[in-house]
Amino acid sequence: MTNSKIHQSIRNSYQNLQSQLDNFVPRRAQNYLVAEITKTLCGEYHNKNRIIVAEAGTGIGKSLSYLMATVPVAFLSQRKVVISTATVALQEQLINKDLPLFRRITDLNFSFLLAKGRQRYCCAEKLASACGSEDGQQTALFETKPKRKDIELLETMYRSLSQGKWDGDRDSWPKAIGDDLWQLIVSDKHSCNNSMPSHRGCPFQKARSELDKADVIIANHSLVMADADLGGGVILPEPDNTIYVFDEAHHLPHVARDHSSASAGLKGAATWLERLNQSVTKFAALADEKRVSRFRNELQDSIQQLIPSLTQLTTRFDPAHFQDGIYRFEHGDLPEWLANESKELKTLSKKGAQATAKIADLIAERVKEGEIGARLAEPALAELGFYIQRMDNLAQVWQLMAEPPREKGAPLARWLEVNREREGDFTVNVSPLEVGWQLDQQIWSRCLGAVLVSATMRALNSFSFFCRQAGISEKPEDGTRFLALASPFDYQNQAELRIPKMKYEPQAKEFTEYLIDILPNQIKDKQANLVLFSSYWQMNQVADALEKLFIKKGWALQIQGKESRNEILNKHKTLVQCQKTSVLFGTGSFSEGLDLPGELLENLIITKIPFGVPTSPVEQAHAEYIEHKGGNPFMQITVPEASKKLIQSVGRLLRKERDSGTVIILDRRLISKRYGASLLDSLPPFKRIIE
């Protein structure tokens, strides 16, 4: 496809946009972004490396920009577009607003679809079993005795699914569903088998049946990484045939790292392995005896060695040597005895995982051939799917634990945690420190092209921190394009940044009590207020102390986590429309992806600079690695991360060009510390009032 046809299609859509939108004002930055993305993807800057990294400030219209550029390039070249986001909110915006608008203004008849990973959908069979709807009995899937309220919730969910009132999507259930409960009913690749009639109507299968036909697929970073880990092209289109758009791209390195991490309990694993051991004969009986006998024996053999090995391992660790319940292996180095034990556990768990999966395959095969009824096989496959997930995870943990020291690059972070719910148990954790090489190997070096955008890509006014994390070269000869486009907002006249006098800085032990004293004076009456905290603990302490005072003043306080995000925001909007004082308390996840334009937010209070928690074993290990190389982890990791988070936080205030309001930061370290000037300089150019 010639570039001229692509450029003509883009021109047509832009002309149509002017007639579609009332009060349309051309934005120079938006036009420039569209042009630069198009040139990059068409190979005008570099024939092979067609990657652009763009920071586009709020108000530029970055989502419409990348749609106007990427869809024509891909569609007219018969390629696919995968748009990956970090938040559900942005996915909903793309599906409900941006893509329908673009489809109205373009001359291309493209289709789009939202893709979510299996883990966002329940398995109907698992849900039926877990709530006991089949025979009045809960399955053995619960590790501990389930609470009555959990059973009632499962029963309500099953009724809603059966009656067509719920689509089985975790995100569409009105209340938050706890992780432990969700894991019992989550769809997985082993038990959710499309070859079985009853699973063709399963929530996940329904959602995914149209995926191959779509030209534009909206996914999330976790799903893209899941596909990449499988080799690419398994869940989503082949990378070689795909243009990726990573919106909210600053999250991608963290998602990639979490995706490559693994953890498992010792006694906890021994407990479910014992249950699996008791059920092996039952599962094997559903498969062909001649073919299954080998895998049944392999599974039983591996389980019978794993259980005593894992149980005995718990006796080798002394909690007295743990700090706050955690023992971290410095530089990722294991003692020789544990390294040897890890190799043995790697072999056994891998053998067990493969055998369990093979038994499930053999059962599914017999169902497909009509040799056994689906009604008999499906509950067993659902239960087996649960065990396969756990076996795969156990194998992943011990594979990473057994990995020899790396000659180049950062080591793995390895640590143990005391299990606070099961006495005498420990959780084994492994995580990579750097994943840039992996992203390059799996995506950047394979894809047709990539667009990475966010309102906050830079830290301390530089792309270097993000590039190191994401594995993207900054060398000019490698061809990656970098753009930093300022927001069109008139920050000087629309908003002010105020840093009041403070008696204490956040590291002082009196700071939380001091916050309780001064915060009411910072709230604006009859306006919309958002207060951002750096920890749930501090937020709840302040909320508990101020709740009665707020009620007395007639102020409505809503706290993140008490109700679903949608319910909180709907109540907030209603209160603002009624000219009441609405106060939202939130933590990190409220500092981005929260869109409260106009009068929905006029007073933003940030309680402290959002420094990362230095007690995280992964961050400790990363800091240790940087120090070992002669660097300064605080300046190289902590400050740049805080810079990005602070920019995201203040970005909640002005969402549209006519918005106005105040940002109040209750942290004098912006003034008193050396790094404070760098953090301040990276913020938008608000009118500043420093008391």
Helices and strands as residue ranges (DSSP letters): H 3-20, H 28-41, E 51-56, H 62-75, E 80-85, H 88-93, I 94-98, H 99-105, E 112-114, G 118-120, H 124-130, H 148-162, G 170-172, H 179-185, G 197-199, H 203-208, G 211-213, E 216-220, H 221-229, G 239-241, E 242-247, G 249-251, H 252-259, E 262-265, H 267-284, H 289-313, G 314-316, G 319-321, E 326-328, G 330-332, H 336-368, H 374-401, E 412-418, E 426-432, H 436-439, I 440-444, E 449-454, H 464-470, G 476-478, E 481-485, H 491-494, E 495-499, H 511-522, E 528-532, H 536-553, E 555-559, H 565-577, E 581-586, G 588-590, G 598-600, E 603-606, H 617-628, H 633-633, I 634-638, H 639-650, E 661-665, H 669-672, H 674-681, E 687-690
